[in-house]
Amino acid sequence: MKKITQDLNAYGTGLKLIAVALWNRGFQAMLIYRISHFFSNIKLTPVSAVLTRLIQILYGIDIHWNAEIDGGCRILHGVGLVVSKKTKIGKNCTLYHGVTIGVKEEWQFGEPIIGNNVKIYTGAKIIGEVVIGDNVMIGANAVVTENCEANSIYAGVPAKRVKARS
């Protein structure tokens, strides 16, 4: 329940929260993900699978029930967002539409670990066993295949550190 409250509060405060809960597909997708993750933790994987499919059908967002996403996650627009099976995402992260977070090859192991307060902009790809430090911004359409230093901005294909983030 705490993480759901943190997710909701990431969108703002006051009466706006009612509108977010009723109309924001990113929040609704996170809510369903949280429920599916709960069912996965109590070994009711078929329920998790059905809920994950529901997110895919309703919102065009694919978040695997085994992904570990901390509280305060905000999904903006969200269509085309993919978060793979063993991804770990820290607190207060923002994910835009078209973002892919996953393995490099279907048969490989080692998925991304994303720190706290990270923003990943439209179309960015975080691929393979990489660590994204805290307070990092990943630019639109960047392709990240190597670790990202904390408090930095990354952009390009392949993504490179373009400057320190203040």
Sequence and secondary structure as in RCSB ss.txt:
>XXXX:A:sequence
MKKITQDLNAYGTGLKLIAVALWNRGFQAMLIYRISHFFSNIKLTPVSAVLTRLIQILYGIDIHWNAEIDGGCRI
LHGVGLVVSKKTKIGKNCTLYHGVTIGVKEEWQFGEPIIGNNVKIYTGAKIIGEVVIGDNVMIGANAVVTENCEA
NSIYAGVPAKRVKARS
>XXXX:A:secstr
 HHHHHHHHTT STTHHHHHHHH HHHHHHHHHHHHHHHHHTT HHHHHHHHHHHHHHHS EE TT EE TT EE
ES TT EE TT EE TT EEETT EEE SSTT     EE SS EE TT EEESS EE TT EE TT EE S B S
SEEEETTTTEEEEE  
